[in-house]
Amino acid sequence: MRVHALSQLIGEVYEVAPSAVRNVMIEHLVRPLGVLSLATVANGVFLDGLLRDRLLGSHISEAPQNIEISDVIALAERVQQIKAEVIDEVVEVVRTWQDLAGCAAAATLAKMPFRQRSAS
């Protein structure tokens, strides 16, 4: 599956997910990225939360409200370029949350084996 198509699925899941799932998804996606990467993805929308949480020594407690689906898609694309294994972590989050059972994008994402996700 192409990188953009996979990122699009992640964005669609994020759009319908409850805030607890959104927070966990974002936490996994920002973890492998450094400050420079986060500053350049989606106009730096993810950087503020990361810096705040790192300074406080905590995990991302709440995804910023100003995150748009296009921001999540851009973040997922960047993560796939840097550390594709993180997408597996996001898929595991999607698989374990019952709240996403009715989401077609979540079902598609959850059924994909890793080697298909990493192919571009």
Long-range contacts (C-beta under 8 A, 24 or more apart in sequence): 1-112, 1-116, 1-117, 1-119, 2-119, 2-120, 3-77, 3-80, 3-81, 3-120, 4-73, 4-77, 6-76, 6-80, 6-87, 6-109, 6-112, 6-117, 7-73, 7-74, 7-76, 7-77, 7-80, 8-73, 9-105, 9-108, 9-109, 10-72, 10-73, 10-76, 10-87, 10-90, 10-109, 11-69, 11-70, 11-72, 11-73, 11-76, 12-69, 12-103, 12-105, 13-94, 13-100, 13-103, 13-105, 13-106, 13-109, 14-69, 14-72, 15-69, 16-100, 16-103, 16-105, 16-106, 17-97, 17-99, 17-100, 17-103, 17-106, 18-97, 18-99, 19-62, 19-63, 21-93, 21-94, 21-97, 21-99, 21-100, 22-63, 23-60, 23-61, 23-62, 23-63, 24-93, 25-63, 25-72, 25-90, 25-93, 25-94, 26-60, 26-63, 26-67, 26-72, 26-75, 27-59, 27-60, 28-86, 28-89, 28-90, 28-93, 29-72, 29-75, 29-76, 29-79, 29-86, 29-90, 30-60, 30-75, 31-86, 32-79, 32-82, 32-83, 32-86, 33-75, 33-78, 33-79, 33-82, 37-78, 37-82, 41-71, 41-74, 41-75, 41-78, 42-67, 42-68, 42-70, 42-71, 42-74, 42-75, 45-71, 46-71, 46-75, 80-118, 84-117, 84-118, 87-114, 87-117, 87-118, 88-114, 88-117, 91-117
